[in-house]
Amino acid sequence: MERIGRPLKNEQAAAAAEYALLAGLIALAIVAGATALGLAVNAKLMDPSLLAALH
């Protein structure tokens, strides 16, 4: 009976590793998107024509 339960544990470990990998990829996508958004906003705010209008 002990051998029957062992493959289930291996499948659970594999599923946990897959979920961890998926979570890491999602986190990487969020960081990349936030960085791109921040750079775009910074570029808009540092536009010389906008800065000249403020002074």
C-alpha distances in whole Angstrom, upper triangle without the diagonal:
4,5,5,7,9,11,12,14,16,17,18,20,21,23,24,26,27,28,30,32,33,34,36,38,39,40,42,43,45,46,48,49,51,52,54,55,56,58,60,61,62,64,66,67,68,70,74,75,74,74,78,78,77,80
4,5,6,7,10,11,11,13,15,16,17,19,21,21,23,25,26,27,29,31,32,33,35,37,38,40,41,42,44,46,47,48,50,52,53,54,56,58,59,60,62,63,64,66,68,72,73,71,72,76,76,75,77
4,5,5,7,9,10,11,13,15,16,17,19,21,22,24,25,26,28,30,31,32,34,36,37,38,40,41,43,44,46,47,49,50,52,53,55,56,58,59,61,62,64,65,67,70,72,70,71,75,75,74,77
4,6,6,8,10,11,12,14,15,17,18,20,21,22,24,26,27,28,30,32,33,34,36,37,39,40,42,43,45,46,48,49,51,52,54,55,57,58,60,61,62,64,66,69,71,69,70,74,74,73,76
4,6,5,7,9,10,11,13,15,16,17,19,20,21,23,25,26,27,29,31,32,33,35,36,38,39,41,42,44,45,47,48,49,51,53,54,55,57,59,60,61,63,67,68,67,67,71,71,70,73
4,5,5,7,9,10,11,13,14,15,17,19,20,21,23,25,26,27,29,30,32,33,35,36,38,39,41,42,44,45,47,48,50,51,53,54,56,57,58,60,62,65,67,65,66,70,70,69,72
4,5,5,6,9,10,10,12,14,15,16,18,20,21,22,24,26,27,28,30,31,33,35,36,37,39,40,42,43,45,46,48,49,51,52,54,55,57,58,60,63,65,63,64,68,68,67,70
4,5,5,6,9,10,10,12,14,15,16,18,20,21,22,24,26,27,28,30,31,33,34,36,37,39,40,42,43,45,46,48,49,51,52,54,55,57,58,62,63,62,63,66,66,65,68
4,5,5,6,9,10,10,12,14,15,16,18,20,21,22,24,26,27,28,30,31,33,35,36,37,39,40,42,43,45,46,48,49,51,52,53,55,57,60,62,60,61,65,65,64,66
4,5,5,6,9,10,11,12,14,15,16,18,20,21,23,24,26,27,29,30,32,33,35,36,37,39,41,42,43,45,46,48,49,51,52,54,56,59,61,59,60,64,64,63,66
4,5,5,6,9,10,10,12,14,15,16,18,20,21,22,24,26,27,28,30,31,33,34,36,37,39,40,42,43,45,46,48,49,51,52,54,58,59,57,58,62,62,61,64
4,5,5,6,9,10,10,12,14,15,16,18,20,21,22,24,26,27,28,30,31,33,34,36,37,39,40,42,43,45,46,48,49,51,52,56,58,56,57,60,60,59,62
4,5,5,6,9,10,10,12,14,15,16,18,20,21,22,24,26,27,29,30,31,33,35,36,37,39,41,42,43,45,47,48,49,51,55,56,55,55,59,59,58,61
4,5,5,6,9,10,11,12,14,15,17,18,20,21,23,24,26,27,29,30,32,33,35,36,37,39,41,42,43,45,46,48,50,53,55,53,54,58,58,57,60
4,5,5,6,9,10,10,12,14,15,16,18,20,21,22,24,26,27,28,30,31,33,34,36,37,39,40,42,43,45,46,48,52,53,51,52,56,56,55,58
4,5,5,6,9,10,10,12,14,15,16,18,20,21,22,24,26,27,28,30,31,33,35,36,37,39,40,42,43,45,47,50,52,50,51,54,54,53,56
4,5,5,6,9,10,10,12,14,15,16,18,20,21,22,24,26,27,29,30,31,33,35,36,37,39,41,42,43,45,49,50,49,49,53,53,52,55
4,5,5,6,9,10,11,12,14,15,17,18,20,21,22,24,26,27,28,30,32,33,35,36,37,39,40,42,44,47,49,47,48,52,52,51,54
4,5,5,6,9,10,10,12,14,15,16,18,20,21,22,24,26,27,28,30,31,33,34,36,37,39,40,42,46,47,45,46,50,50,49,52
4,5,5,6,9,10,10,12,14,15,16,18,20,21,22,24,26,27,29,30,31,33,35,36,37,39,41,44,46,44,45,48,49,48,50
4,5,5,6,9,10,11,12,14,15,16,18,20,21,23,24,26,27,29,30,31,33,35,36,37,39,43,44,43,44,47,48,47,49
4,5,5,6,9,10,11,12,14,15,16,18,20,21,22,24,26,27,28,30,32,33,34,36,38,41,43,41,42,46,46,45,48
4,5,5,6,9,10,11,12,14,15,16,18,20,21,22,24,26,27,28,30,32,33,34,36,40,41,39,40,44,44,43,46
4,5,5,6,9,10,11,12,14,15,16,18,20,21,22,24,26,27,28,30,31,33,35,38,40,38,39,43,43,42,45
4,5,5,6,9,10,10,12,14,15,16,18,20,21,22,24,26,27,29,30,31,33,37,38,37,38,41,42,41,44
4,5,5,6,9,10,10,12,14,15,16,18,20,21,22,24,26,27,28,30,32,35,37,35,36,40,40,39,42
4,5,5,6,9,10,11,12,14,15,16,18,20,21,22,24,26,27,28,30,34,36,34,34,38,38,37,40
4,5,5,6,9,10,11,12,14,15,16,18,20,21,22,24,26,27,29,32,34,32,33,37,37,36,39
4,5,5,6,8,10,10,12,14,15,16,18,20,21,23,24,26,27,31,32,31,32,35,36,35,38
4,5,5,6,8,10,10,12,14,15,16,18,20,21,22,24,26,29,31,29,30,34,34,33,36
4,5,5,6,9,10,10,12,14,15,16,18,20,21,22,24,28,30,28,28,32,32,31,34
4,6,5,6,9,10,11,12,14,15,16,18,20,21,23,26,28,27,27,31,31,31,33
4,5,5,6,8,10,11,12,14,15,17,18,20,21,25,26,25,26,29,30,29,32
4,5,5,6,9,10,10,12,14,15,16,18,20,24,25,23,24,28,28,27,30
4,5,5,6,9,10,10,12,14,15,16,18,22,24,22,23,26,27,26,29
4,5,5,6,9,10,11,12,14,15,17,20,22,21,22,25,26,25,28
4,5,5,6,8,10,11,12,14,16,19,20,19,20,23,24,23,26
4,5,5,6,9,10,10,12,14,18,19,17,18,22,22,21,24
4,6,5,6,9,10,10,12,16,18,16,17,20,21,21,23
4,5,5,6,9,10,11,15,16,15,16,19,20,20,22
4,5,5,6,9,10,14,15,13,14,17,17,17,20
4,5,5,6,9,12,14,12,12,16,17,16,18
4,6,5,6,10,12,11,11,15,16,16,18
4,6,5,9,10,8,10,13,13,14,16
4,6,9,10,7,8,11,12,11,14
4,6,9,7,7,10,12,11,13
4,6,5,6,9,10,11,13
4,5,5,6,9,10,11
4,5,5,6,9,10
4,5,5,7,9
4,5,5,7
4,5,5
4,6
4
